[in-house]
Amino acid sequence: MTISIRLTDEEEERLDSLARRTGRSKSFYVKTALHEYLTDLEDAFAADAAIDAFQAEGRRSRPLSELEAETDR
């Protein structure tokens, strides 16, 4: 699949420079950045869903210090 994006002049120069210095393609870095961003975003949405499910069960979170005090840490 082909996607077009508009970069600022600064972003384009940074990407060009990185590609030249490393011998990798600009596409490689764009795909890598997108992959990392999507992974982080999916993780964040999964965490939100887990918190919502936790709270929907009527459970509450507690500070770590409280849990440590209970286990004599």
Backbone as XML, in Angstrom:
<?xml version="1.0"?>
<chain id="A" units="angstrom">
  <residue number="1" name="MET">
    <atom name="N" x="0.843" y="-1.169" z="0.000"/>
    <atom name="CA" x="0.000" y="0.000" z="0.000"/>
    <atom name="C" x="0.890" y="1.234" z="0.000"/>
  </residue>
  <residue number="2" name="THR">
    <atom name="N" x="0.522" y="2.193" z="-0.764"/>
    <atom name="CA" x="1.267" y="3.433" z="-0.836"/>
    <atom name="C" x="0.479" y="4.527" z="-0.144"/>
  </residue>
  <residue number="3" name="ILE">
    <atom name="N" x="1.182" y="5.315" z="0.666"/>
    <atom name="CA" x="0.571" y="6.429" z="1.382"/>
    <atom name="C" x="1.413" y="7.667" z="1.123"/>
  </residue>
  <residue number="4" name="SER">
    <atom name="N" x="0.753" y="8.783" z="0.926"/>
    <atom name="CA" x="1.476" y="10.049" z="0.777"/>
    <atom name="C" x="1.316" y="10.857" z="2.051"/>
  </residue>
  <residue number="5" name="ILE">
    <atom name="N" x="2.397" y="11.458" z="2.501"/>
    <atom name="CA" x="2.345" y="12.350" z="3.656"/>
    <atom name="C" x="3.101" y="13.625" z="3.314"/>
  </residue>
  <residue number="6" name="ARG">
    <atom name="N" x="2.726" y="14.683" z="3.969"/>
    <atom name="CA" x="3.434" y="15.951" z="3.787"/>
    <atom name="C" x="4.321" y="16.168" z="5.003"/>
  </residue>
  <residue number="7" name="LEU">
    <atom name="N" x="5.591" y="16.408" z="4.733"/>
    <atom name="CA" x="6.551" y="16.693" z="5.789"/>
    <atom name="C" x="6.922" y="18.165" z="5.735"/>
  </residue>
  <residue number="8" name="THR">
    <atom name="N" x="7.276" y="18.688" z="6.886"/>
    <atom name="CA" x="7.829" y="20.038" z="6.884"/>
    <atom name="C" x="9.223" y="19.966" z="6.268"/>
  </residue>
  <residue number="9" name="ASP">
    <atom name="N" x="9.749" y="21.098" z="5.885"/>
    <atom name="CA" x="11.102" y="21.116" z="5.334"/>
    <atom name="C" x="12.098" y="20.535" z="6.329"/>
  </residue>
  <residue number="10" name="GLU">
    <atom name="N" x="11.923" y="20.871" z="7.602"/>
    <atom name="CA" x="12.834" y="20.370" z="8.632"/>
    <atom name="C" x="12.730" y="18.851" z="8.765"/>
  </residue>
  <residue number="11" name="GLU">
    <atom name="N" x="11.510" y="18.325" z="8.777"/>
    <atom name="CA" x="11.333" y="16.871" z="8.882"/>
    <atom name="C" x="11.950" y="16.158" z="7.687"/>
  </residue>
  <residue number="12" name="GLU">
    <atom name="N" x="11.747" y="16.721" z="6.505"/>
    <atom name="CA" x="12.310" y="16.113" z="5.297"/>
    <atom name="C" x="13.831" y="16.110" z="5.337"/>
  </residue>
  <residue number="13" name="GLU">
    <atom name="N" x="14.424" y="17.205" z="5.768"/>
    <atom name="CA" x="15.882" y="17.283" z="5.855"/>
    <atom name="C" x="16.421" y="16.297" z="6.887"/>
  </residue>
  <residue number="14" name="ARG">
    <atom name="N" x="15.756" y="16.209" z="8.027"/>
    <atom name="CA" x="16.199" y="15.267" z="9.061"/>
    <atom name="C" x="16.119" y="13.829" z="8.550"/>
  </residue>
  <residue number="15" name="LEU">
    <atom name="N" x="15.024" y="13.501" z="7.869"/>
    <atom name="CA" x="14.855" y="12.156" z="7.336"/>
    <atom name="C" x="15.889" y="11.866" z="6.251"/>
  </residue>
  <residue number="16" name="ASP">
    <atom name="N" x="16.088" y="12.808" z="5.355"/>
    <atom name="CA" x="17.114" y="12.648" z="4.309"/>
    <atom name="C" x="18.494" y="12.451" z="4.923"/>
  </residue>
  <residue number="17" name="SER">
    <atom name="N" x="18.818" y="13.270" z="5.899"/>
    <atom name="CA" x="20.124" y="13.200" z="6.540"/>
    <atom name="C" x="20.338" y="11.850" z="7.220"/>
  </residue>
  <residue number="18" name="LEU">
    <atom name="N" x="19.336" y="11.403" z="7.936"/>
    <atom name="CA" x="19.432" y="10.110" z="8.622"/>
    <atom name="C" x="19.605" y="8.979" z="7.618"/>
  </residue>
  <residue number="19" name="ALA">
    <atom name="N" x="18.838" y="9.015" z="6.555"/>
    <atom name="CA" x="18.937" y="7.969" z="5.534"/>
    <atom name="C" x="20.328" y="7.953" z="4.898"/>
  </residue>
  <residue number="20" name="ARG">
    <atom name="N" x="20.850" y="9.123" z="4.593"/>
    <atom name="CA" x="22.204" y="9.196" z="3.996"/>
    <atom name="C" x="23.263" y="8.677" z="4.958"/>
  </residue>
  <residue number="21" name="ARG">
    <atom name="N" x="23.180" y="9.097" z="6.218"/>
    <atom name="CA" x="24.198" y="8.692" z="7.197"/>
    <atom name="C" x="24.194" y="7.204" z="7.474"/>
  </residue>
  <residue number="22" name="THR">
    <atom name="N" x="23.033" y="6.586" z="7.407"/>
    <atom name="CA" x="22.927" y="5.178" z="7.797"/>
    <atom name="C" x="22.866" y="4.209" z="6.624"/>
  </residue>
  <residue number="23" name="GLY">
    <atom name="N" x="22.642" y="4.746" z="5.429"/>
    <atom name="CA" x="22.520" y="3.872" z="4.273"/>
    <atom name="C" x="21.180" y="3.156" z="4.198"/>
  </residue>
  <residue number="24" name="ARG">
    <atom name="N" x="20.248" y="3.565" z="5.021"/>
    <atom name="CA" x="18.890" y="2.996" z="4.995"/>
    <atom name="C" x="17.997" y="3.903" z="4.165"/>
  </residue>
  <residue number="25" name="SER">
    <atom name="N" x="16.880" y="3.372" z="3.728"/>
    <atom name="CA" x="15.953" y="4.187" z="2.948"/>
    <atom name="C" x="15.079" y="5.041" z="3.869"/>
  </residue>
  <residue number="26" name="LYS">
    <atom name="N" x="14.559" y="6.109" z="3.298"/>
    <atom name="CA" x="13.612" y="6.943" z="4.047"/>
    <atom name="C" x="12.367" y="6.128" z="4.392"/>
  </residue>
  <residue number="27" name="SER">
    <atom name="N" x="11.963" y="5.275" z="3.468"/>
    <atom name="CA" x="10.792" y="4.421" z="3.720"/>
    <atom name="C" x="11.010" y="3.522" z="4.930"/>
  </residue>
  <residue number="28" name="PHE">
    <atom name="N" x="12.237" y="3.012" z="5.068"/>
    <atom name="CA" x="12.541" y="2.170" z="6.225"/>
    <atom name="C" x="12.248" y="2.919" z="7.521"/>
  </residue>
  <residue number="29" name="TYR">
    <atom name="N" x="12.712" y="4.156" z="7.615"/>
    <atom name="CA" x="12.519" y="4.923" z="8.849"/>
    <atom name="C" x="11.071" y="5.332" z="9.064"/>
  </residue>
  <residue number="30" name="VAL">
    <atom name="N" x="10.365" y="5.645" z="7.997"/>
    <atom name="CA" x="8.945" y="5.992" z="8.134"/>
    <atom name="C" x="8.161" y="4.767" z="8.595"/>
  </residue>
  <residue number="31" name="LYS">
    <atom name="N" x="8.428" y="3.602" z="7.996"/>
    <atom name="CA" x="7.727" y="2.379" z="8.401"/>
    <atom name="C" x="8.076" y="1.996" z="9.838"/>
  </residue>
  <residue number="32" name="THR">
    <atom name="N" x="9.345" y="2.138" z="10.215"/>
    <atom name="CA" x="9.762" y="1.818" z="11.580"/>
    <atom name="C" x="9.072" y="2.736" z="12.581"/>
  </residue>
  <residue number="33" name="ALA">
    <atom name="N" x="9.050" y="4.024" z="12.278"/>
    <atom name="CA" x="8.406" y="4.992" z="13.179"/>
    <atom name="C" x="6.916" y="4.710" z="13.302"/>
  </residue>
  <residue number="34" name="LEU">
    <atom name="N" x="6.262" y="4.403" z="12.196"/>
    <atom name="CA" x="4.835" y="4.100" z="12.222"/>
    <atom name="C" x="4.563" y="2.837" z="13.033"/>
  </residue>
  <residue number="35" name="HIS">
    <atom name="N" x="5.383" y="1.823" z="12.821"/>
    <atom name="CA" x="5.223" y="0.574" z="13.570"/>
    <atom name="C" x="5.333" y="0.822" z="15.080"/>
  </residue>
  <residue number="36" name="GLU">
    <atom name="N" x="6.357" y="1.558" z="15.485"/>
    <atom name="CA" x="6.553" y="1.842" z="16.909"/>
    <atom name="C" x="5.388" y="2.652" z="17.475"/>
  </residue>
  <residue number="37" name="TYR">
    <atom name="N" x="4.939" y="3.660" z="16.729"/>
    <atom name="CA" x="3.841" y="4.497" z="17.185"/>
    <atom name="C" x="2.558" y="3.689" z="17.322"/>
  </residue>
  <residue number="38" name="LEU">
    <atom name="N" x="2.254" y="2.863" z="16.313"/>
    <atom name="CA" x="1.040" y="2.051" z="16.387"/>
    <atom name="C" x="1.092" y="1.064" z="17.538"/>
  </residue>
  <residue number="39" name="THR">
    <atom name="N" x="2.250" y="0.467" z="17.771"/>
    <atom name="CA" x="2.404" y="-0.460" z="18.896"/>
    <atom name="C" x="2.137" y="0.255" z="20.213"/>
  </residue>
  <residue number="40" name="ASP">
    <atom name="N" x="2.729" y="1.433" z="20.389"/>
    <atom name="CA" x="2.508" y="2.205" z="21.616"/>
    <atom name="C" x="1.047" y="2.590" z="21.769"/>
  </residue>
  <residue number="41" name="LEU">
    <atom name="N" x="0.411" y="3.012" z="20.688"/>
    <atom name="CA" x="-0.984" y="3.419" z="20.734"/>
    <atom name="C" x="-1.895" y="2.233" z="21.057"/>
  </residue>
  <residue number="42" name="GLU">
    <atom name="N" x="-1.624" y="1.080" z="20.444"/>
    <atom name="CA" x="-2.405" y="-0.122" z="20.751"/>
    <atom name="C" x="-2.245" y="-0.519" z="22.207"/>
  </residue>
  <residue number="43" name="ASP">
    <atom name="N" x="-1.029" y="-0.422" z="22.738"/>
    <atom name="CA" x="-0.792" y="-0.723" z="24.146"/>
    <atom name="C" x="-1.576" y="0.223" z="25.050"/>
  </residue>
  <residue number="44" name="ALA">
    <atom name="N" x="-1.595" y="1.497" z="24.700"/>
    <atom name="CA" x="-2.321" y="2.482" z="25.506"/>
    <atom name="C" x="-3.816" y="2.194" z="25.503"/>
  </residue>
  <residue number="45" name="PHE">
    <atom name="N" x="-4.375" y="1.863" z="24.342"/>
    <atom name="CA" x="-5.799" y="1.540" z="24.274"/>
    <atom name="C" x="-6.107" y="0.257" z="25.035"/>
  </residue>
  <residue number="46" name="ALA">
    <atom name="N" x="-5.221" y="-0.732" z="24.977"/>
    <atom name="CA" x="-5.416" y="-1.969" z="25.730"/>
    <atom name="C" x="-5.377" y="-1.695" z="27.231"/>
  </residue>
  <residue number="47" name="ALA">
    <atom name="N" x="-4.471" y="-0.835" z="27.649"/>
    <atom name="CA" x="-4.388" y="-0.478" z="29.074"/>
    <atom name="C" x="-5.655" y="0.236" z="29.518"/>
  </residue>
  <residue number="48" name="ASP">
    <atom name="N" x="-6.154" y="1.162" z="28.699"/>
    <atom name="CA" x="-7.402" y="1.857" z="29.029"/>
    <atom name="C" x="-8.551" y="0.870" z="29.157"/>
  </residue>
  <residue number="49" name="ALA">
    <atom name="N" x="-8.633" y="-0.086" z="28.255"/>
    <atom name="CA" x="-9.706" y="-1.086" z="28.307"/>
    <atom name="C" x="-9.584" y="-1.939" z="29.560"/>
  </residue>
  <residue number="50" name="ALA">
    <atom name="N" x="-8.358" y="-2.292" z="29.922"/>
    <atom name="CA" x="-8.152" y="-3.096" z="31.131"/>
    <atom name="C" x="-8.550" y="-2.316" z="32.382"/>
  </residue>
  <residue number="51" name="ILE">
    <atom name="N" x="-8.220" y="-1.044" z="32.424"/>
    <atom name="CA" x="-8.608" y="-0.208" z="33.568"/>
    <atom name="C" x="-10.116" y="-0.082" z="33.634"/>
  </residue>
  <residue number="52" name="ASP">
    <atom name="N" x="-10.758" y="0.148" z="32.484"/>
    <atom name="CA" x="-12.222" y="0.252" z="32.458"/>
    <atom name="C" x="-12.869" y="-1.033" z="32.949"/>
  </residue>
  <residue number="53" name="ALA">
    <atom name="N" x="-12.367" y="-2.188" z="32.525"/>
    <atom name="CA" x="-12.913" y="-3.474" z="32.959"/>
    <atom name="C" x="-12.689" y="-3.673" z="34.455"/>
  </residue>
  <residue number="54" name="PHE">
    <atom name="N" x="-11.519" y="-3.308" z="34.934"/>
    <atom name="CA" x="-11.184" y="-3.409" z="36.356"/>
    <atom name="C" x="-12.165" y="-2.585" z="37.181"/>
  </residue>
  <residue number="55" name="GLN">
    <atom name="N" x="-12.400" y="-1.344" z="36.765"/>
    <atom name="CA" x="-13.301" y="-0.459" z="37.495"/>
    <atom name="C" x="-14.755" y="-0.891" z="37.348"/>
  </residue>
  <residue number="56" name="ALA">
    <atom name="N" x="-15.135" y="-1.451" z="36.211"/>
    <atom name="CA" x="-16.508" y="-1.916" z="35.996"/>
    <atom name="C" x="-16.859" y="-3.058" z="36.937"/>
  </residue>
  <residue number="57" name="GLU">
    <atom name="N" x="-15.847" y="-3.786" z="37.378"/>
    <atom name="CA" x="-16.053" y="-4.872" z="38.345"/>
    <atom name="C" x="-16.171" y="-4.345" z="39.765"/>
  </residue>
  <residue number="58" name="GLY">
    <atom name="N" x="-16.099" y="-3.029" z="39.924"/>
    <atom name="CA" x="-16.198" y="-2.426" z="41.251"/>
    <atom name="C" x="-14.902" y="-2.449" z="42.037"/>
  </residue>
  <residue number="59" name="ARG">
    <atom name="N" x="-13.820" y="-2.764" z="41.368"/>
    <atom name="CA" x="-12.522" y="-2.815" z="42.043"/>
    <atom name="C" x="-11.897" y="-1.430" z="42.034"/>
  </residue>
  <residue number="60" name="ARG">
    <atom name="N" x="-11.006" y="-1.200" z="42.959"/>
    <atom name="CA" x="-10.328" y="0.090" z="43.005"/>
    <atom name="C" x="-8.826" y="-0.130" z="43.043"/>
  </residue>
  <residue number="61" name="SER">
    <atom name="N" x="-8.121" y="0.820" z="42.516"/>
    <atom name="CA" x="-6.664" y="0.738" z="42.550"/>
    <atom name="C" x="-6.164" y="1.355" z="43.843"/>
  </residue>
  <residue number="62" name="ARG">
    <atom name="N" x="-4.945" y="0.982" z="44.200"/>
    <atom name="CA" x="-4.341" y="1.518" z="45.418"/>
    <atom name="C" x="-2.912" y="1.930" z="45.124"/>
  </residue>
  <residue number="63" name="PRO">
    <atom name="N" x="-2.401" y="2.872" z="45.885"/>
    <atom name="CA" x="-1.004" y="3.277" z="45.688"/>
    <atom name="C" x="-0.050" y="2.121" z="45.999"/>
  </residue>
  <residue number="64" name="LEU">
    <atom name="N" x="1.063" y="2.097" z="45.314"/>
    <atom name="CA" x="2.072" y="1.064" z="45.539"/>
    <atom name="C" x="2.530" y="1.049" z="46.996"/>
  </residue>
  <residue number="65" name="SER">
    <atom name="N" x="2.667" y="2.221" z="47.595"/>
    <atom name="CA" x="3.134" y="2.290" z="48.988"/>
    <atom name="C" x="2.183" y="1.547" z="49.925"/>
  </residue>
  <residue number="66" name="GLU">
    <atom name="N" x="0.887" y="1.577" z="49.641"/>
    <atom name="CA" x="-0.086" y="0.863" z="50.459"/>
    <atom name="C" x="0.075" y="-0.633" z="50.320"/>
  </residue>
  <residue number="67" name="LEU">
    <atom name="N" x="0.296" y="-1.094" z="49.105"/>
    <atom name="CA" x="0.496" y="-2.531" z="48.882"/>
    <atom name="C" x="1.798" y="-3.006" z="49.516"/>
  </residue>
  <residue number="68" name="GLU">
    <atom name="N" x="2.849" y="-2.185" z="49.415"/>
    <atom name="CA" x="4.123" y="-2.548" z="50.031"/>
    <atom name="C" x="3.985" y="-2.647" z="51.548"/>
  </residue>
  <residue number="69" name="ALA">
    <atom name="N" x="3.228" y="-1.749" z="52.144"/>
    <atom name="CA" x="3.019" y="-1.762" z="53.599"/>
    <atom name="C" x="2.319" y="-3.048" z="54.025"/>
  </residue>
  <residue number="70" name="GLU">
    <atom name="N" x="1.415" y="-3.543" z="53.204"/>
    <atom name="CA" x="0.695" y="-4.779" z="53.511"/>
    <atom name="C" x="1.601" y="-6.001" z="53.451"/>
  </residue>
  <residue number="71" name="THR">
    <atom name="N" x="2.644" y="-5.930" z="52.652"/>
    <atom name="CA" x="3.542" y="-7.071" z="52.499"/>
    <atom name="C" x="4.850" y="-6.887" z="53.258"/>
  </residue>
  <residue number="72" name="ASP">
    <atom name="N" x="4.891" y="-5.874" z="54.124"/>
    <atom name="CA" x="6.070" y="-5.582" z="54.958"/>
    <atom name="C" x="7.333" y="-5.384" z="54.131"/>
  </residue>
  <residue number="73" name="ARG">
    <atom name="N" x="7.241" y="-4.650" z="53.060"/>
    <atom name="CA" x="8.418" y="-4.362" z="52.241"/>
    <atom name="C" x="9.059" y="-3.099" z="52.669"/>
  </residue>
</chain>
